[in-house]
Amino acid sequence: MENLSKLGLIFIIIGLVLAMFTAYTTLVLVVMGFLLLVMGSQTQKITKIPYPMFMDCPDCGKQKEVGKACPVCQTQTVY
């Protein structure tokens, strides 16, 4: 019985050490994640760049990106 008591004590100690390690690791990860969120929001620049919009070229009818020259006939249209 004495050996089982020592083994139980060892299991309890190992369990407590693992629980503390897990808790501290989780706490460090949460704090680091929060810091990264705060730092990222301070350095992030908000730009209002729209997605590329396409239109039909008035000369040849092919699709081109708005504000750029037509890749087929090189016609530049500005809207």
DAZINOR-V731976 format. One record per helix or strand of 2 or more residues. SS is the DSSP state (H for helix, E for strand). FROM is the first residue (numbers start at 0). TO is the last residue. If there is no record, write none. Layout:
ss->[SS & SS]
from->[FROM & FROM]
to->[TO & TO]
//
This chain:
ss->[H & E & E]
from->[1 & 53 & 62]
to->[42 & 55 & 64]
//
